[in-house]
Amino acid sequence: MERLRVASLQYFIRPVLSVDQFKEQVSALVETAADYGCKLALFPEYFTIQLLTLGNVRRPIKDQVRDLAGHAPMFVDFMSELATRHGLYLLAGTLPVIDAGTQAVHNEAFFFSPDGRHDTQGKLHMTRFESEEWLVRPRGGLKIFSTALGKLAVTICYDVEFPEIARAAARAGANILLVPSCTDDRQGFLRVRYCAHARAIENQMYVIVSHTVGSLPMVPAVSLNYGQASILTPSDFAFSRDGILAEGHPNQEMMVIGELNMDTIAKTRTTGTVLPLDDSRHTAEILRHIEEVTL
């Protein structure tokens, strides 16, 4: 596919009174993305957290997170049906999942194909509130999704701050990196945003970032959200002047849409002004010869 139109959500989380109300909000957004001709739509990390407002929000958050994981069967069936109905790929944000063997809670991104099949990418690095308060545990492996759109990889929020993950994905042929994210303040948002753009430049790939906005004052750790969805590119002549294909207005409910040129992103890895992905092989050799000098 030479040209690919994609949608990234600035998803407004708000209290809901029923599962149906949650579904109505999500369905309308996917339908809108499909109406605009998008073949890929990206929801942010933990956008499903609004389902906690259906229960007792005064319980310890670690228990509420496990309750949220109980929505997984409904969530999978619902998102699978949406992807099939609208004929698009859907990175359906993240949802806590309980491991059947260890009973540990993991943060999983669900990726659906237009025929309804799905697989998941677990979050590899936990933020402090996840590990210390929510008791969410990291997964241990990276997946490359081979699709009709090309090869994609997912780094969930904090994971994009570890450059070796995106580099491994690029080496495996991924041209698109999906970054579902949830940050509560500007500093956290900027950590994700700056690192996401660095991954686009150093790996010569498109990076699509989705964020939560809005607030759930009654839910710890997501009581406030700061976000700005974006579609980021390498910094070279073939792309947008500032390496930003599209971005939203911070903290507003909206959808960011852009058209990726897959031929251009592939060619830039061999014809770009600089070739950081290929040249990084030289860096690996340099790092085998580190010399300490005392002055």
C-alpha angles and dihedrals in degrees: 000000000000098000125031126186114208137183127212120192130226088198117202109218114206136158114281130205097206144008087251090060090053090049092050092055093048095042093053092053095049090047090052092050090051092048088057090054097253117161094190130039126186127205121193132253116279094002084138089068090094087076087072088074087072089069141043104304091186092071118099109285092235088062093045090053090057089050089053090055087061089071091066098102092050092044095051094048092046096048093043090054092049093050091049096044094051098034098232142117112258127199094196099199117245138303130186111255128194114224108235093217105040098022087226119145118239132184107236131188112213118215118194129193124214090260091058099255117133146185133182141234115207123216109258102197125041125217115228096259090051096050100034103036108017094036092223114161129212127251120228112223145058123228128204112210112214108203142159085264093057131262119326137180133196128222111182113222106284090032091071088065089070106077097196091069095058090041090055090049092050091048088054090056103265113152095177129053118195117206115188106188143182119189129166102204141028094258092055092046092051092050088058095040097049092046093046091054091047089054090053092052101041095044098035092232140125114259119199117195125192124190141191118237131180127050146270101194092184097056118077118235094014098053087114132026132197116190150148120184117220146175109218131194140187115279102251140110095269092061140056115305095250096031089254113119092180140342138176133236108270117263098001126119106251149122122245115210129188140160118238120208104215094187090055095049091049094048095047089067089067104023104032124125086253128014106213095163093055095036091055088078086072089052090056089056092048092053090058088065105051112160124196115215125193117204 
